[in-house]
């Protein structure tokens, strides 16, 4: 599992690198052909990881409920982040993988509710959720990189 946690951390580092230097306006621009902007994608990564690992394990998520409601699967941008708010999201993005690994090593993920993803892949354990989340992160990093070229 160590490799899977390392992949998650590296993906998050690459995401931060991809958005470095973008203005708030650029982070909130939705190019033609896209449904969301870069800031939404970044927050969505934070939220999805929490839902797939903590919520489906019957545990409390480590992010505010409002963030979850606004950036979970099926949502669209309705408001823009302030500079301060987006800094908080970036701190969660980079910090939560360490917490996830620590919690895993402490053995807190004892139960898991089976979940069928929108891609049709069935998550039946914390371990399958880690693998799927890394795949999901890669998809959204690709979207972020595509949007970056257009803003």
C-alpha positions in Angstrom: 0.0 0.0 0.0 3.0 2.3 0.5 3.3 2.7 -3.2 -0.4 3.7 -3.6 0.0 6.4 -1.0 3.2 7.6 -2.7 1.3 7.7 -6.0 -1.4 9.8 -4.4 1.1 12.2 -2.9 3.0 12.6 -6.2 -0.3 13.2 -8.1 -1.2 16.0 -5.6 2.3 17.5 -6.1 1.8 17.5 -9.9 -1.6 19.1 -9.5 -0.1 21.9 -7.5 2.7 22.3 -10.0 0.1 22.5 -12.8 -1.8 25.3 -11.2 1.2 27.3 -9.9 1.1 30.9 -11.1 -2.5 30.9 -12.2 -4.7 33.9 -11.1 -8.0 33.5 -9.3 -9.7 34.5 -12.6 -7.9 31.8 -14.5 -8.7 29.2 -11.8 -12.4 30.1 -12.1 -12.6 30.3 -15.9 -14.7 27.5 -17.6 -13.5 27.2 -21.2 -16.0 26.2 -24.0 -16.6 22.5 -23.9 -15.9 22.1 -20.2 -18.4 21.9 -17.3 -16.1 23.0 -14.5 -13.0 25.1 -13.9 -9.6 24.3 -12.4 -10.6 25.4 -8.9 -13.6 23.1 -9.0 -11.4 20.1 -10.1 -8.9 20.7 -7.3 -11.7 20.9 -4.6 -13.3 17.8 -6.2 -10.1 15.8 -5.7 -10.1 16.7 -2.0 -13.8 15.8 -1.6 -13.8 12.6 -3.6 -10.8 11.2 -1.7 -12.5 11.9 1.6 -15.8 10.3 0.5 -14.2 7.2 -1.1 -12.0 6.5 1.9 -13.6 7.9 5.1 -17.3 8.2 4.3 -17.5 4.7 2.7 -15.6 3.3 5.7 -18.3 4.7 8.0 -16.0 7.4 9.3 -16.3 11.2 9.5 -14.7 13.1 6.6 -11.9 15.5 7.5 -13.2 18.4 5.4 -16.2 20.7 5.9 -19.6 19.5 4.9 -20.1 22.6 2.8 -17.0 21.7 0.7 -18.4 18.2 0.2 -21.8 19.4 -0.9 -20.4 21.9 -3.3 -17.7 19.8 -5.0 -18.9 16.2 -4.9 -19.6 14.2 -8.0 -22.4 15.8 -10.1 -21.9 19.3 -8.9 -21.0 22.4 -10.9 -19.4 25.7 -9.8 -21.9 28.1 -8.2 -19.4 30.4 -6.4 -15.8 31.3 -6.6 -13.2 30.8 -4.0 -11.5 33.8 -2.4 -7.7 33.7 -2.4 -7.7 32.6 1.3 -10.3 29.9 0.7 -8.4 28.4 -2.2 -5.2 28.4 -0.2 -7.1 26.3 2.4 -8.2 23.9 -0.3 -4.6 23.6 -1.5 -3.5 22.9 2.0 -6.0 20.1 2.3 -5.0 18.8 -1.1 -1.4 18.4 -0.1 -1.9 17.5 3.6 -4.7 14.9 3.6 -2.7 12.1 1.9 -0.3 12.0 4.8 -3.3 11.9 7.2 -4.8 9.1 5.2 -1.7 7.0 5.3 -1.3 7.6 9.0 -4.9 6.6 9.6 -4.5 3.5 7.5 -1.4 2.5 9.4 -3.3 3.0 12.7 -5.9 0.5 11.4 -9.0 2.8 11.5 -10.4 1.6 8.2 -12.1 -1.6 9.5 -15.4 -1.5 7.5 -16.3 -0.6 3.9 -19.6 0.0 2.2 -19.5 -1.4 -1.4 -19.9 1.4 -3.9 -20.3 1.2 -7.7 -18.5 4.2 -9.4 -19.9 6.1 -12.4 -17.3 4.2 -14.5 -18.9 0.9 -13.4 -16.0 -0.2 -11.2 -17.1 -1.6 -7.9 -15.3 -0.6 -4.8 -15.6 -3.3 -2.2 -12.7 -2.4 0.2 -10.5 0.4 1.3 -7.7 -1.0 -0.8 -9.8 -1.0 -4.0 -10.8 2.6 -3.1 -7.1 3.6 -2.9 -6.5 2.2 -6.4 -9.5 3.7 -7.9 -8.9 7.1 -6.3 -5.5 7.2 -7.8 -7.0 6.6 -11.3 -9.6 9.3 -10.6 -6.9 11.7 -9.6 -5.1 11.1 -12.8 -8.2 11.8 -14.9 -8.7 15.2 -13.1 -5.1 16.1 -13.4 -5.4 15.6 -17.1 -8.5 17.8 -17.2 -6.7 20.5 -15.2 -3.8 20.4 -17.6 -6.2 20.7 -20.6 -8.1 23.7 -19.0 -4.8 25.4 -18.1 -3.9 25.5 -21.8 -7.1 27.4 -22.5 -7.1 30.0 -19.7 
